[in-house]
Amino acid sequence: MSDPDIAVLRQKIHGLSAAEFAQTLRERLPDAEVALARTPEDERELLSRARVATGFTVDEQALESAESLELFACVFAGTGHLPIEALETHDVAVTNASGVHGPNIAEHVLGNILYFARRFHVAERQQRDAHWQSFQTHELQGSTVTVVGLGALGEAIVDRLDPFGVETIGVRYTPEKGGPTDEVVGFDDEQGLHDAFARSEYVVVACPLTETTRGLVDAEAFTSMEPDTVLVNVGRGPVVDTDALVSELRSNGIRGAALDVTDPEPLPSDHDLWNFENVFITPHNAGHTPNYWERLADIIAENVEKLDAGDDDFRNRVV
């Protein structure tokens, strides 16, 4: 039995199976031996022989016998759930799926913004009640949009906003790097951050959850926003202070919110956020795309080729 080049571990993402992922990798890398694990025993056995493994996570104990493993390709953008120290100890490089979600989540954000700009929530309600009455709307053109987080996702969002004639402000850890937005401020620039909130009709949260971003959009942030501001969160629920958001909605302090992520999550059926007509909630669904495995396979294929060439400057490397 030959040793596999790539071991695909057990996982299901957005209704897509690991078997589909393995087949996509075989098509993308026809000369590679791609093996699919279907049981825990399969995973342990394949990890002991493969050079590359890919999945949601990897069992820390299994790394003890993974003598050939050189690269673990996480199928999520976030890697906080991985045994990073153990992987480093065993000299296993780690990459993530950053950028895979860019097109679909950016489209989701744009849909959220247009939903509130054209007040489709009002039209939905009136249609449900068979009530024909004209209503006021807004234009996206000429608005200011702040995008919190200028990683691959934030850049994809800004790119899709460009044709709409909006001013954009980006928030990132290293503002000196600049970015695709008209202006860039840092997470640690309190004055700049609140000035951006105060000037924006739309604030889009597209950053990961870190100690810096936890609770970033709090009561003070909402106070800085104008009453016509709409919050869109496709990052992580705890970046937004939920109690502060509910309070702001109750007092008409902002125009509305589109939430693909919440805190808590899943959102309990009796939570107050379900009761606001100007809150649009999707069940952490912005990341769904039928093209997930294809985009991820492109990243892994590029990194396997680098591995074969002795190059460890892997795309999306986090360790």
C-alpha positions, 0 to 999 in steps of 0.5 A: 500500500502506497503512502497517500500524498493527501489525507482528507479527514472527516468533515461536513461543511455547508452540506458539502461532504468530505467525499466531494472534497477528496474528489475535487482534490483528485481532479485538481491534483491528478498525480497525487494520491488522495485518501479519504478517512471515513472513520476515526481509525482511518484518520489515525492510520492516514495521519501516520503516513500522509505528508499533507492532511486537510480537515476541520481539526486534527487529533493532538494524540494522532500527531505523535505518530504522524511522522511524515506529516508536513502540512495541515490545511485547515478547511476554515479561515479561523484556526483558534480551535486547532492544537497549534502548539502541538502542531508547531512541536511536530514541525507541521505547517498550518494553513487556513481557508482565508479568501475562500468565502470572499465572493459569497460573503461579499455578495451577502453583505451587498445584499444586506446593504441594498435590502436596507437602502431600498427598504425591502423589509418594508415591502416584504411586510406590506406584501405579506399584508396585501397592503399597497402603499408607497414608502420612502427609500434611500440611495446607496450612492453617495453613502459612506461605508466603514468596513471593520477588517481589511483581510481577504473578506474585507477587501472583497466587500470593498471591491464590490462596493466600488461600482456603487459610488460610495466613500469607504473607510477601512479599519485594520490593525496596521493602518500604515499598510493602507488598503483599498478603501478611501481612508484607513484607520487603526483598531487602536485609534479611538478617535479615528474609529469613532469618527468613522462610525459617526460618518457612516450610513453603513458599518460592516463588521468583517473581522475575526474575533480577537481580544481587540475586537471582542465588544468593539461595537459597544454602547459607545460605538452606537452612541457615535453612530447617527440614527440612519446608520445600519449595522451589518455583521458577517464577522463574529457575534461577540464583536458586537455587544448584543445588549447595547445593540438591543438597547439602541434598536429599542430607542431608534438609535440606528436605522437597523441591523443585518446579522449573519452572526449573533451572540449568543449563537444560535440565537434563542427563539425567545431572544429580543432580536427576533422581534424587531422589524428592522433587524434582518437575521440569517443563520450564519449562512453568508459563508455558504457557497457551492464553490467552497471545495473548488476554491479551497482545492486551489489553495491546497494544490498551490501549497502542495506544489510548493511543498514538492519544490521545497518551498515552505512559503505557503499561501495562507500560512498561519504557522 
